[in-house]
Amino acid sequence: MLSSRIVLRRERAIVEQRDNFLNRQRMSFSLGADALSYDARLVAARLDVVRESYDRQEP
């Protein structure tokens, strides 16, 4: 009986470690995707400004 409890505790600990790892990876990916999306919007806004100023300069 004691050995089965130890095994179950180890399995539970492994599952919890895996879940924690996946949650950290998911959060890290989400933060990275948010930052990338923000940077892409900044670049798009800058390109719009450049395009507008270029269009104004042409006769």
N, C-alpha and C positions, 0 to 999 in steps of 0.2 A: 504494500500500500504506500509506503513512504517513497519508494523508487518511482512509482507512477506519478506521484505529486511533483516530484522533482522534474520528471520528463515534461509534464504538462506546464510547469512553470517556465522551463526553458523554451518550449514551443511558443508559449504566450509571449515571452520576452523577445523571441526572434520575430514574431508577427508584429509586435509593437515597434520594434526597431525598424522593420521594413516599412511599416505605415508612416512612422516619423520621417524616415528618409524620403519616401514618396511625397509626403506633404511639403517637406523643405524644397524638394526639386520642383514641385508644382508651383510653389510660391516664388521661387527664384526665376522660373521660366516666365511666370506672369509678370513679375516686376521688370524683367528684361524686355518682354513684349510691349509693355506699357511705355517704357523708355524709348524703344525703337519707334513706336507709333508716334510719340510726341516729337521725336527728332524728324521723322518723315513729314509731319505737319509743318514744322518750322521750315524745312527745306522747300516744301511746296509753296508756302507763303512768301519766301524770299524769291522764288522763281517767278511768282505772280508779280511781285514788285518790279523785278528786273524786266519782265516782259512788258509791263505797262510803261515803264520809263523808256524802253527801246521803241515802243510803238509811238510814243509822243515825239521822239527825235526824228523819225522818218518824215519826209515831206509829203 
